[in-house]
Amino acid sequence: MVSLIVGILMIAFCVFACLPAGMGLAWSAEVIAFLKGASPVFAAFIGLIAVLIGLADIKDKKEAKKEELAAEKAEKQQKINAEK
């Protein structure tokens, strides 16, 4: 509940800070400059996370395939043992 209230207050502050002069803090030019500077860093960070998720997905698929092959092998072994 507290986090919801803090989140709403932060959003309200953001809107107030970006309003034009006379109505708010008129930080819109500074906010735009920050966003222009932070965008490449943010994009690189998201790209790095996407690569790491992709590598983890590939690893999980390999492990799942190994488990599936082991299960099939165990099933075949059970059939052979049941026939004896």
One Martini backbone bead per residue (centre of mass of N, CA, C, O) as a GRO file, in nm:
protein
   84
    1MET     BB    1   0.059   0.062  -0.021
    2VAL     BB    2   0.298   0.253   0.005
    3SER     BB    3   0.407   0.215  -0.285
    4LEU     BB    4   0.160   0.332  -0.424
    5ILE     BB    5   0.174   0.616  -0.305
    6VAL     BB    6   0.463   0.681  -0.393
    7GLY     BB    7   0.413   0.643  -0.696
    8ILE     BB    8   0.198   0.865  -0.727
    9LEU     BB    9   0.377   1.098  -0.622
   10MET     BB   10   0.599   1.071  -0.840
   11ILE     BB   11   0.419   1.122  -1.084
   12ALA     BB   12   0.319   1.400  -0.995
   13PHE     BB   13   0.598   1.532  -0.984
   14CYS     BB   14   0.671   1.490  -1.280
   15VAL     BB   15   0.444   1.658  -1.397
   16PHE     BB   16   0.508   1.922  -1.240
   17ALA     BB   17   0.806   1.953  -1.349
   18CYS     BB   18   0.706   1.960  -1.673
   19LEU     BB   19   0.574   2.205  -1.659
   20PRO     BB   20   0.533   2.504  -1.737
   21ALA     BB   21   0.589   2.807  -1.671
   22GLY     BB   22   0.394   2.890  -1.372
   23MET     BB   23   0.292   2.575  -1.309
   24GLY     BB   24   0.587   2.480  -1.251
   25LEU     BB   25   0.933   2.392  -1.284
   26ALA     BB   26   1.039   2.373  -1.584
   27TRP     BB   27   1.210   2.080  -1.667
   28SER     BB   28   1.181   1.981  -1.963
   29ALA     BB   29   1.464   2.033  -2.086
   30GLU     BB   30   1.620   1.853  -1.884
   31VAL     BB   31   1.466   1.594  -1.937
   32ILE     BB   32   1.535   1.569  -2.236
   33ALA     BB   33   1.843   1.563  -2.199
   34PHE     BB   34   1.846   1.308  -2.028
   35LEU     BB   35   1.703   1.118  -2.231
   36LYS     BB   36   1.917   1.149  -2.453
   37GLY     BB   37   2.155   1.034  -2.273
   38ALA     BB   38   2.008   0.760  -2.160
   39SER     BB   39   1.917   0.588  -2.406
   40PRO     BB   40   2.177   0.428  -2.485
   41VAL     BB   41   2.218   0.295  -2.210
   42PHE     BB   42   1.941   0.159  -2.193
   43ALA     BB   43   1.967  -0.005  -2.457
   44ALA     BB   44   2.216  -0.167  -2.370
   45PHE     BB   45   2.090  -0.297  -2.121
   46ILE     BB   46   1.858  -0.442  -2.268
   47GLY     BB   47   2.038  -0.602  -2.462
   48LEU     BB   48   2.191  -0.762  -2.246
   49ILE     BB   49   1.944  -0.898  -2.124
   50ALA     BB   50   1.849  -1.038  -2.386
   51VAL     BB   51   2.100  -1.213  -2.424
   52LEU     BB   52   2.086  -1.364  -2.152
   53ILE     BB   53   1.807  -1.486  -2.201
   54GLY     BB   54   1.881  -1.638  -2.460
   55LEU     BB   55   2.101  -1.819  -2.335
   56ALA     BB   56   1.918  -1.950  -2.121
   57ASP     BB   57   1.719  -2.075  -2.324
   58ILE     BB   58   1.918  -2.257  -2.469
   59LYS     BB   59   2.004  -2.416  -2.219
   60ASP     BB   60   1.719  -2.524  -2.147
   61LYS     BB   61   1.671  -2.680  -2.412
   62LYS     BB   62   1.907  -2.875  -2.383
   63GLU     BB   63   1.817  -2.999  -2.111
   64ALA     BB   64   1.539  -3.100  -2.209
   65LYS     BB   65   1.648  -3.290  -2.426
   66LYS     BB   66   1.812  -3.470  -2.237
   67GLU     BB   67   1.572  -3.562  -2.061
   68GLU     BB   68   1.409  -3.687  -2.290
   69LEU     BB   69   1.618  -3.899  -2.374
   70ALA     BB   70   1.636  -4.035  -2.095
   71ALA     BB   71   1.338  -4.121  -2.082
   72GLU     BB   72   1.337  -4.296  -2.338
   73LYS     BB   73   1.559  -4.489  -2.244
   74ALA     BB   74   1.411  -4.589  -1.988
   75GLU     BB   75   1.162  -4.699  -2.136
   76LYS     BB   76   1.310  -4.909  -2.307
   77GLN     BB   77   1.434  -5.061  -2.069
   78GLN     BB   78   1.162  -5.147  -1.944
   79LYS     BB   79   1.064  -5.313  -2.185
   80ILE     BB   80   1.297  -5.514  -2.183
   81ASN     BB   81   1.252  -5.612  -1.887
   82ALA     BB   82   0.952  -5.706  -1.930
   83GLU     BB   83   1.016  -5.933  -2.147
   84LYS     BB   84   1.196  -6.111  -1.941
   0.00000   0.00000   0.00000
